[in-house]
Amino acid sequence: MLDSFVAKRILNDPGEKKVSPPAIRLAIIGMALGLAIMILSVAIVVGFKREVSSKIVGFGSHVQITNYDSNASYEMRPIAVDDSLLSTIRQIPGVQHVERFATKPCIIKTDESFQGVVLKGVDEGYSWYFFRQHIQEGNVLNIQADEVSTDILISRHLADKLQLKNGDAVLTYFIQDNVRTRKFNIAGIYQTNFSEFDQLFVLADIKQIKRLNRWEEDMVSGIEILTNDFNRLDAMTDTIFDACAYRKDRLENIYYVRSIKQLNPQIFSWLDILDTNVVIILILMLAVAGFTMISGLLIIILERTNMIGILKAMGANNTVIRKIFLRVSFYLILKGLFWGNLIAIAICLIQQHLKIFRLNPEEYYLSYVPVELNIWNLVLLNAGTLLVSMLMLVAPSYIIAHISPVKTIRFE
């Protein structure tokens, strides 16, 4: 075809003493850098949201069922949990794991200092996957159904603040009718860098809290539920709510079903704001890449007005000539997309394995910049960039219609 043949000749023209070769290189560089920045922006935000969300879920699961009459504190009113309720929840499609928990505020005191914390009691069915990823010293708790463990798992933040180390014994004080004291042994130290939770939670055997509260065997603060797909969290929460809506425990308590987003609205609202930042970056980068390509196209067209005049004199209409230069732009955009993908993917892979770019964990909850490459995000970004760039080039290509063959054949 004429447009394909001429477009390839224009691209292969060495362009002696012409402006187009530098303009073409500039357009390709602009397109490559624009796409690379867009890919990195999306990968970083997706990775950051995934890491922060996983830490919040690690401390509180995806969905919690508690007593509807519980107040906002960690001293919750109990619910009675029977096997029928647990079986009903486990049979819901998408439910991965179900576990019972109990919480109770207390004070850890040493000879030099003290700190208020929340003792979170878990049983033998607790999933330790999250804490195994963040354990620094010792190990997770080994809780047995037929004995009461005195081991606890504390954070690095609390251990440093209270000058404790793995294996130390600590005294905890519980303020209730009478101040009650318990002695625990530190079995492990974890660090998630999520300061709001690291400085708050200490994990222990749930039977310790039951004894302190004088609860019966089936009484707990609530149920934690892990699901298979975080993206379907709202739908799963509604399904679990429907399963518990018309049920009451043997104490006539009403079940209160909430997702982790409802339990931590401020954090997830902050994470949602990051999406707005990414949208702004994408718009700006698309505009920069598009206008760079427009500049390159205009330079190529103006530099070849003599060729355009000859083509028109030979019978080529404006549509055919516009296709020639749009095809040239298409090839240049593809070359820019190739280098943009190469740069962005290389940086992402290097960061994933070497973690070169670091963060302050006290401010960002992470010690490094997280990235997550997703094939669908790459496809959508490349397709969207190609489509928007080509649409932006359609209007400038109409300048060809205003080029007169009579005047341009003599143009040098």
MOFEN-V502063 format. One record per residue. N is the residue number from 1. RES is the residue in one letter. PSI is psi in radians with two decimals (NA if undefined). NEAR is the number of other ideal C-beta (glycine too) atoms within 12 Angstrom. D_FIRST is the distance of its C-alpha to the first C-alpha in Angstrom with 1 decimal. Layout:
# MOFEN-V502063
N|RES|PSI|NEAR|D_FIRST + N|RES|PSI|NEAR|D_FIRST
This chain:
# MOFEN-V502063
1|M|2.56|12|0.0 + 2|L|-0.80|19|3.8 + 3|D|-0.68|25|5.7 + 4|S|-0.74|18|5.5 + 5|F|-0.85|18|6.2 + 6|V|-0.66|29|8.7 + 7|A|-0.73|28|10.1 + 8|K|-0.64|17|11.0 + 9|R|-0.69|20|12.6 + 10|I|-0.72|35|14.5 + 11|L|-0.59|27|15.7 + 12|N|-0.06|14|16.8 + 13|D|2.11|20|18.4 + 14|P|-0.41|12|22.2 + 15|G|0.96|20|23.0 + 16|E|2.30|9|26.4 + 17|K|0.52|11|28.8 + 18|K|2.85|20|26.3 + 19|V|-0.40|20|27.0 + 20|S|-0.69|30|23.6 + 21|P|-0.85|23|24.3 + 22|P|-0.65|18|27.6 + 23|A|-0.70|28|26.1 + 24|I|-0.77|34|23.3 + 25|R|-0.70|21|26.0 + 26|L|-0.71|27|28.2 + 27|A|-0.73|38|25.6 + 28|I|-0.77|32|25.1 + 29|I|-0.77|25|28.9 + 30|G|-0.75|35|29.5 + 31|M|-0.76|48|27.2 + 32|A|-0.82|34|28.8 + 33|L|-0.68|28|32.3 + 34|G|-0.82|42|31.8 + 35|L|-0.70|46|30.6 + 36|A|-0.75|35|33.3 + 37|I|-0.69|28|36.0 + 38|M|-0.78|39|34.9 + 39|I|-0.77|42|35.0 + 40|L|-0.69|39|38.4 + 41|S|-0.83|33|39.8 + 42|V|-0.75|37|39.1 + 43|A|-0.70|34|40.3 + 44|I|-0.80|34|43.4 + 45|V|-0.76|33|44.4 + 46|V|-0.76|29|43.7 + 47|G|-0.70|33|45.7 + 48|F|-0.80|32|48.5 + 49|K|-0.66|32|48.9 + 50|R|-0.79|24|49.0 + 51|E|-0.80|32|51.7 + 52|V|-0.77|34|53.9 + 53|S|-0.71|35|53.6 + 54|S|-0.58|29|54.6 + 55|K|-0.70|36|57.6 + 56|I|-0.75|35|58.8 + 57|V|-0.64|36|58.3 + 58|G|-0.58|33|60.1 + 59|F|-0.42|38|63.2 + 60|G|0.10|38|63.1 + 61|S|-3.11|42|60.8 + 62|H|-0.73|45|58.3 + 63|V|2.43|43|60.8 + 64|Q|2.48|40|64.6 + 65|I|2.09|43|67.3 + 66|T|-3.04|39|70.5 + 67|N|2.30|31|73.5 + 68|Y|-0.47|24|72.8 + 69|D|0.07|18|76.0 + 70|S|2.54|25|75.2 + 71|N|-3.04|13|75.2 + 72|A|-0.05|12|72.6 + 73|S|3.09|13|74.4 + 74|Y|0.00|29|74.2 + 75|E|1.40|24|77.6 + 76|M|2.64|33|76.3 + 77|R|2.42|27|78.2 + 78|P|2.83|34|77.8 + 79|I|2.64|37|76.3 + 80|A|2.12|29|77.5 + 81|V|2.08|39|74.7 + 82|D|2.99|22|75.4 + 83|D|-0.48|13|73.5 + 84|S|-0.75|17|72.4 + 85|L|-0.78|31|70.4 + 86|L|-0.70|27|68.8 + 87|S|-0.70|14|67.9 + 88|T|-0.74|25|66.3 + 89|I|-0.73|39|64.1 + 90|R|-0.47|23|63.1 + 91|Q|-0.12|15|61.9 + 92|I|2.20|30|59.5 + 93|P|2.29|16|55.9 + 94|G|-0.23|26|54.4 + 95|V|2.18|30|57.8 + 96|Q|-0.72|24|57.8 + 97|H|2.52|26|61.3 + 98|V|2.32|34|64.5 + 99|E|2.68|37|67.3 + 100|R|2.65|44|70.5 + 101|F|2.89|40|71.5 + 102|A|2.53|42|74.2 + 103|T|2.61|38|74.5 + 104|K|2.18|37|77.5 + 105|P|2.56|28|78.0 + 106|C|3.09|36|80.3 + 107|I|2.21|26|81.3 + 108|I|2.22|39|81.0 + 109|K|2.34|24|83.8 + 110|T|-3.13|23|84.5 + 111|D|-0.50|11|87.3 + 112|E|-0.42|11|85.2 + 113|S|3.07|17|82.8 + 114|F|2.79|20|81.8 + 115|Q|2.32|31|78.6 + 116|G|2.28|24|77.9 + 117|V|3.09|36|75.4 + 118|V|2.10|37|74.4 + 119|L|2.05|41|75.4 + 120|K|2.00|41|72.8 + 121|G|2.33|45|74.3 + 122|V|2.79|41|72.1 + 123|D|-2.96|36|73.2 + 124|E|-0.26|21|72.5 + 125|G|0.13|22|69.3 + 126|Y|2.46|35|67.6 + 127|S|2.04|25|64.1 + 128|W|0.22|26|64.3 + 129|Y|-0.80|18|60.6 + 130|F|-0.83|33|60.1 + 131|F|-0.47|33|63.2 + 132|R|-0.52|19|62.7 + 133|Q|-0.40|17|59.5 + 134|H|0.19|31|61.5 + 135|I|2.37|25|64.9 + 136|Q|-0.71|26|66.1 + 137|E|2.63|23|69.6 + 138|G|-2.52|27|71.5 + 139|N|3.00|19|69.9 + 140|V|2.97|28|69.4 + 141|L|2.53|36|72.4 + 142|N|1.59|19|73.8 + 143|I|2.25|30|75.1 + 144|Q|2.61|15|77.2 + 145|A|-0.49|16|78.2 + 146|D|0.16|10|81.9 + 147|E|2.74|13|82.7 + 148|V|2.16|23|82.3 + 149|S|2.48|28|80.4 + 150|T|0.18|23|81.4 + 151|D|2.62|33|78.2 + 152|I|2.78|44|75.7 + 153|L|2.10|45|72.3 + 154|I|2.93|46|71.9 + 155|S|2.82|40|69.3 + 156|R|-0.64|30|69.1 + 157|H|-0.84|28|69.6 + 158|L|-0.70|38|72.9 + 159|A|-0.75|33|74.1 + 160|D|-0.71|19|73.7 + 161|K|-0.66|21|75.2 + 162|L|0.07|30|78.2 + 163|Q|0.88|17|78.4 + 164|L|2.74|34|78.1 + 165|K|2.91|22|76.7 + 166|N|2.31|23|75.8 + 167|G|-0.23|19|79.0 + 168|D|2.68|26|81.1 + 169|A|2.43|20|83.2 + 170|V|2.65|37|82.9 + 171|L|2.35|25|85.0 + 172|T|2.50|37|83.4 + 173|Y|2.29|26|85.3 + 174|F|2.14|30|84.6 + 175|I|1.87|16|86.1 + 176|Q|-2.45|16|87.3 + 177|D|-0.84|9|90.9 + 178|N|2.56|9|92.1 + 179|V|2.17|15|90.1 + 180|R|2.53|22|89.2 + 181|T|2.44|18|88.1 + 182|R|2.50|32|86.0 + 183|K|2.19|19|85.4 + 184|F|2.75|35|82.0 + 185|N|2.33|25|80.6 + 186|I|1.99|36|77.2 + 187|A|-0.34|32|75.2 + 188|G|2.75|34|71.9 + 189|I|2.22|32|70.1 + 190|Y|2.85|38|66.5 + 191|Q|2.01|29|64.2 + 192|T|-0.20|35|61.2 + 193|N|0.12|30|61.1 + 194|F|1.59|35|61.2 + 195|S|-0.64|23|64.3 + 196|E|-0.60|23|65.1 + 197|F|-0.60|33|65.6 + 198|D|-0.66|35|66.7 + 199|Q|0.09|27|69.7 + 200|L|-0.81|27|70.6 + 201|F|2.36|40|70.4 + 202|V|2.22|47|72.6 + 203|L|2.44|45|72.2 + 204|A|3.14|45|75.3 + 205|D|2.29|37|76.7 + 206|I|-0.44|41|76.7 + 207|K|-0.44|30|80.2 + 208|Q|-0.77|35|81.5 + 209|I|-0.66|41|80.4 + 210|K|-0.71|28|81.7 + 211|R|-0.74|22|85.1 + 212|L|-0.67|31|85.1 + 213|N|-0.08|27|84.3 + 214|R|0.75|13|86.6 + 215|W|2.70|26|83.8 + 216|E|3.00|17|84.0 + 217|E|-0.68|17|81.9 + 218|D|0.11|24|79.1 + 219|M|2.28|29|78.9 + 220|V|2.96|43|76.0 + 221|S|-0.55|41|74.3 + 222|G|-3.06|42|71.1 + 223|I|2.36|46|68.3 + 224|E|2.40|44|65.1 + 225|I|2.21|42|62.0 + 226|L|2.37|34|58.8 + 227|T|2.95|30|55.7 + 228|N|-0.42|17|52.6 + 229|D|1.92|15|50.0 + 230|F|-0.50|28|50.7 + 231|N|-0.34|16|47.8 + 232|R|0.43|21|49.8 + 233|L|-0.79|29|53.1 + 234|D|-0.75|22|53.7 + 235|A|-0.69|21|53.2 + 236|M|-0.68|31|55.4 + 237|T|-0.74|31|58.1 + 238|D|-0.70|20|58.2 + 239|T|-0.78|26|58.6 + 240|I|-0.66|39|61.4 + 241|F|-0.76|27|63.0 + 242|D|-0.63|17|63.0 + 243|A|-0.43|30|64.6 + 244|C|-0.05|35|67.4 + 245|A|-0.66|17|67.8 + 246|Y|0.34|10|70.7 + 247|R|2.63|26|72.4 + 248|K|2.65|19|75.3 + 249|D|-3.12|29|77.0 + 250|R|-0.24|16|80.6 + 251|L|0.15|20|81.7 + 252|E|0.42|13|80.0 + 253|N|2.52|28|77.4 + 254|I|2.37|21|74.0 + 255|Y|2.43|34|70.9 + 256|Y|1.93|32|68.7 + 257|V|2.17|36|65.0 + 258|R|2.52|32|62.8 + 259|S|2.92|34|59.5 + 260|I|-0.47|33|59.3 + 261|K|-0.66|27|57.3 + 262|Q|-0.50|24|60.3 + 263|L|-0.48|29|62.7 + 264|N|1.10|26|60.8 + 265|P|-0.59|15|59.1 + 266|Q|-0.75|14|59.2 + 267|I|-0.76|26|57.3 + 268|F|-0.48|24|54.6 + 269|S|-0.70|14|54.2 + 270|W|-0.73|22|53.8 + 271|L|-0.63|31|51.1 + 272|D|-0.54|19|49.3 + 273|I|-0.53|17|49.3 + 274|L|-0.54|26|47.1 + 275|D|-0.65|20|44.3 + 276|T|-0.71|15|44.4 + 277|N|-0.71|20|44.2 + 278|V|-0.71|29|41.1 + 279|V|-0.74|18|39.4 + 280|I|-0.75|17|40.3 + 281|I|-0.75|27|38.8 + 282|L|-0.75|30|35.6 + 283|I|-0.78|20|35.2 + 284|L|-0.78|18|36.1 + 285|M|-0.66|34|33.8 + 286|L|-0.70|32|30.8 + 287|A|-0.79|21|31.7 + 288|V|-0.84|31|32.0 + 289|A|-0.71|43|28.7 + 290|G|-0.81|36|26.9 + 291|F|-0.52|25|28.5 + 292|T|-0.74|35|27.8 + 293|M|-0.64|48|24.1 + 294|I|-0.77|35|24.4 + 295|S|-0.77|28|26.3 + 296|G|-0.72|41|23.7 + 297|L|-0.77|43|20.9 + 298|L|-0.69|28|23.1 + 299|I|-0.76|31|24.0 + 300|I|-0.74|42|20.4 + 301|I|-0.86|37|19.7 + 302|L|-0.53|25|23.1 + 303|E|-0.31|29|22.8 + 304|R|0.59|33|19.6 + 305|T|-0.56|29|20.9 + 306|N|-0.76|22|20.9 + 307|M|-0.68|33|17.2 + 308|I|-0.73|36|16.7 + 309|G|-0.72|25|19.2 + 310|I|-0.76|21|17.5 + 311|L|-0.73|32|14.1 + 312|K|-0.69|28|16.3 + 313|A|-0.50|20|18.4 + 314|M|-0.07|16|15.5 + 315|G|-0.04|12|14.9 + 316|A|2.30|25|12.4 + 317|N|3.03|19|14.3 + 318|N|-0.62|24|15.5 + 319|T|-0.78|19|13.6 + 320|V|-0.76|26|10.1 + 321|I|-0.66|38|12.0 + 322|R|-0.69|32|13.8 + 323|K|-0.62|27|10.8 + 324|I|-0.87|36|10.0 + 325|F|-0.51|44|13.7 + 326|L|-0.61|36|14.2 + 327|R|-0.69|30|11.7 + 328|V|-0.80|42|13.8 + 329|S|-0.68|43|16.8 + 330|F|-0.78|29|15.9 + 331|Y|-0.71|32|15.7 + 332|L|-0.69|42|19.0 + 333|I|-0.75|41|20.6 + 334|L|-0.71|27|20.0 + 335|K|-0.70|27|21.6 + 336|G|-0.69|37|24.4 + 337|L|-0.68|38|25.0 + 338|F|-0.88|22|25.3 + 339|W|-0.59|26|27.9 + 340|G|-0.77|35|29.6 + 341|N|-0.75|34|30.1 + 342|L|-0.80|20|31.3 + 343|I|-0.85|25|33.8 + 344|A|-0.80|35|35.1 + 345|I|-0.68|28|35.5 + 346|A|-0.79|20|37.3 + 347|I|-0.73|27|39.7 + 348|C|-0.78|33|40.4 + 349|L|-0.70|20|41.2 + 350|I|-0.75|19|43.4 + 351|Q|-0.67|25|45.2 + 352|Q|-0.67|21|45.7 + 353|H|-0.60|12|47.4 + 354|L|-0.35|15|49.0 + 355|K|0.95|18|49.7 + 356|I|-0.74|15|49.4 + 357|F|2.04|22|49.4 + 358|R|2.82|16|52.8 + 359|L|2.80|22|54.3 + 360|N|1.94|14|57.8 + 361|P|-0.40|23|58.9 + 362|E|-0.41|15|61.5 + 363|E|-0.59|12|58.9 + 364|Y|-0.01|25|55.8 + 365|Y|-0.02|31|57.6 + 366|L|2.61|31|55.4 + 367|S|-0.07|21|56.0 + 368|Y|2.85|24|52.3 + 369|V|2.04|28|48.9 + 370|P|2.53|31|47.6 + 371|V|2.54|35|43.9 + 372|E|1.94|27|42.3 + 373|L|2.28|28|38.8 + 374|N|2.21|19|37.4 + 375|I|-0.62|14|34.1 + 376|W|-0.64|14|33.6 + 377|N|-0.71|29|34.3 + 378|L|-0.78|28|31.7 + 379|V|-0.80|17|29.1 + 380|L|-0.71|19|30.0 + 381|L|-0.75|37|30.1 + 382|N|-0.79|32|26.7 + 383|A|-0.73|18|25.1 + 384|G|-0.73|27|27.1 + 385|T|-0.76|43|26.3 + 386|L|-0.79|33|22.6 + 387|L|-0.85|19|22.8 + 388|V|-0.73|30|25.3 + 389|S|-0.76|40|23.5 + 390|M|-0.68|33|20.2 + 391|L|-0.65|20|22.4 + 392|M|-0.40|29|24.3 + 393|L|-0.22|37|21.3 + 394|V|-0.84|24|20.2 + 395|A|-0.85|18|23.2 + 396|P|-0.47|29|22.9 + 397|S|-0.30|34|19.3 + 398|Y|-0.12|19|20.8 + 399|I|-0.38|24|22.4 + 400|I|-0.58|35|19.4 + 401|A|-0.38|19|20.8 + 402|H|0.04|20|24.0 + 403|I|2.12|30|22.7 + 404|S|2.23|18|23.8 + 405|P|-0.58|26|22.0 + 406|V|-0.74|13|25.5 + 407|K|-0.48|15|26.9 + 408|T|-0.32|25|24.1 + 409|I|-0.57|19|23.3 + 410|R|-0.01|13|26.7 + 411|F|2.33|18|26.4 + 412|E|NA|12|27.1
